[in-house]
Amino acid sequence: MVTLKDIAAEAGVSITTVSNVVHNRTSRVSPERVAKIWEIIERRNYVPSMTARTLAKDSSSIIGVITHLTVQNLGSTMSDPFLSSFVEGVERRTREEGYFMMVRSVEDSQALDSLSRSWRLSGVIMTGMFQDDFFEYTRNLNIPFVLIDSYIDLPDVYNVGLEDEKGAYMATKHLLDNGHRVIAFASPTIQPGGVVEKRFQGYCRALEEYGIPFDPSRVFTQEITVEEGCKLGHVLSRRPEITGIVASADILAAGIMAGLRQKGVRVPEDKSIVGFDDNFLSKLTNPGLTTIHQDIERKGILAMNMLLAQIRNEPVDTRCVILPVTLVERESVRNLNA
Amino acid sequence: MVTLKDIAAEAGVSITTVSNVVHNRTSRVSPERVAKIWEIIERRNYVPSMTARTLAKDSSSIIGVITHLTVQNLGSTMSDPFLSSFVEGVERRTREEGYFMMVRSVEDSQALDSLSRSWRLSGVIMTGMFQDDFFEYTRNLNIPFVLIDSYIDLPDVYNVGLEDEKGAYMATKHLLDNGHRVIAFASPTIQPGGVVEKRFQGYCRALEEYGIPFDPSRVFTQEITVEEGCKLGHVLSRRPEITGIVASADILAAGIMAGLRQKGVRVPEDKSIVGFDDNFLSKLTNPGLTTIHQDIERKGILAMNMLLAQIRNEPVDTRCVILPVTLVERESVRNLNA
C-alpha cells in the first residue's frame, strides 16, 4: 500500500504539501509541483483515504446541512429554490477550507443522531423549524452546530438570523406611510418561536404605532407555493377594503399578484403589496415588487465561518449574527396620499 | 466498544434489524421495536461507524452530486434555483435507499478523482457541461456514474436527458404556426455537444421547415441571469422586426419580458415569447409564459435509480433515459393570423 510519505519522498516535498494537493488546497503550491505530485499519485495509484483519516481523527471533515422533514413539507424540504443560494454559500466555504458537505433531510432527532454518529460529522448546520427538544438533543451530540433563522432561547447556541421583526415592521410601515390603513398579512402558518411569528409581530407593531386595531380577518396563512399564493390572490380580490398586503416571502407575493391579475385586480392601482427576500423574483414581477432585502448566500457563508471557528476552537466575537434588512422600493406600492 | 451484535443480542433481534434501525430503514420494523433498539443504543452509547464500514466494504454509501466549476460560473454553480428540485429528488432517493448525498463543485477531473478516491464514493451524478476527456477520466475511476443532460458520445455511459432539440423545435414551430416569421433565439453560449446547441438545432429545424433562412443576427447569447435577460430585453426592444422570441430557459424569458416592459414593449401585443422549463416562473410572469415543460425533480430520481442499478449490478432496460417535453400554452404568444 502506497502511503502519503512515499509520494512526498518521490516528489521531494513535505507530507503536508502532498496532503494539501490531495485535498485540493493548492493555492500555495506551484502548478508545476501540483502536476508533478498528481503524476506520481496516479502512476503509483495512491489512494488517500478520508475514511482512514476519519477513524484516526474521530472526525470526518464532513459538514452536515440538515433540513427538517415534517408532515407538512414531506418530500419537499429542499424545493424552496432559494435554499440553493444558501447551500452554495456553504459548499464554497467547505471546499475552500478542506471540508465536505453532506445535505440531508431528517424527520426527527434520532435520524440526526444516527447521521452524526455514523459519519463522525465535524459539524452541523440546521435550517428550518425544529422543536425545542430537538436542539437539546443536538447539544448532547457534542458536535459543533449552527442554527439558521432560529429563535430558540438556549444559552451558548450559535445562530445566523435576520432582522425578521424589523423587516416586516418596515414593510408594513411603508404601506402605512403611503396612506394605507387596511393591510393584510400573508404568510405560512404562524408557529410560536418561528421566523414567521417574528414577522407577524413586526406587522402588528407597525399597525399599533399608527393606532390601527389588529383584525384577525386580515391575516391569511397558507403554504408558500405559487399555486397557494395564486388562490390567496383570488380570495383577496373579493376584499376590496384591503388596499395593502404584506407577504412574508417574495414567492408568495408573486403568487398573490398572479392571482389578483387573474381576477382583474390591478397592482398597485387597486391593491399595493410588499414582499420579503428580494430574490430575483422581485425584479421579474410586473410591476416590480417592493420588498425587504436579505442576503441568503451570505447566511450560508457566515454559518460555515461560525462552524469553522467552533471546530478549530477559535475565539468568536458573537454566537449570534443577525443580518440587517433594508427596504427596496420598486413599483408595487401606490401612494394614497398623493 | 459496543458492537451491533451486542445491541441485537440485548434487543432480541437480528443484526440486520439493528442495522436497519441505525440507518433509518424502519419501514418494516414496528415503532415499539425501533424505540426499544434506540433506547439500548443510547444507554450503551453504541456508535455505528460508517467510516469503519467504508473501510471494510471499500465503498462509503456516499453518492456525489457533482457540478462543474468553470471560469464562467465561478462561485455560482449551484445558484440556479432550479437545481434545488433536482437535488431534492436525489436526496430523497438516497435517504430511502440507505445512501448519503455529498454535493460538490469540482474545477477539473483531478478534483473529482481526489473526491472519489478519498471518500470511496459509491457513485457519482454529474450535472453541467464537462469536457469529453473529463468523462474518459471518470470512466477510469471505475465507479458507477450517471450524467445529466449530456450529449457525450461514449458507449456504455448512463445518461438522463431531455428532448432538447424537439422542445426548442416545438417552441419555434408554435411561433411560426401563429404567423411569426422573424424569430430570435436567446440562450447562453452555444457550446458544441451541449444542451444549448441541441435547442439551437431545434430552432433551426423549425425555421427550415417553414423555408425561413437562418439569420445569425437573430441569435442572442448571454449569461442566464435576470439582469442579463433584462439587458437583452432592452436590446430586443430596438429590433421591431423581431416579433417572436424563443428563450432557452424560463428565467431568461422572464428577464427579457422585464427588460421589454421597461422599454414600453408589450408582450404579446408587440412581441411574443416562448420559454423552456415550465418551472414556477412561467406561472408568475405577466402575462403567463407559454413554455416547454420538463420535470427536473424526476431527473434527479431517475438518475439515482440508474446509479443504484449499477451499484447493485441489477439489469437495466436502457442506459439512456430521455424525458419527454410538452408545450404549455399560456398568454405570451399572439396569433398574427387572427
Interface residues (C-beta under 8 A of the other chain):
Chain A: V22 H23 N24 W38 V47 P48 S49 M50 T51 A52 T54 L55 S60 I62 G75 S76 T77 M78 S79 D80 P81 F82 L83 S84 S85 V87 E88 E91 R92 R95 F100 M101 M102 V103 R104 S105 Q110 A111 S114 L115 R117 S118 W119 R120 T225 V226 E227 C230 I251 A254 G255 M257 A258 R261 N279 F280 L281 K283 L284 T285 N286 G288 E297
Chain B: V22 H23 N24 W38 V47 P48 S49 M50 T51 A52 T54 L55 S60 I62 G75 S76 T77 M78 S79 D80 P81 F82 L83 S84 S85 V87 E88 E91 R92 R95 F100 M101 M102 V103 R104 S105 Q110 A111 S114 L115 R117 S118 W119 R120 T225 V226 E227 C230 I251 A254 G255 M257 A258 R261 N279 F280 L281 K283 L284 T285 N286 G288 E297
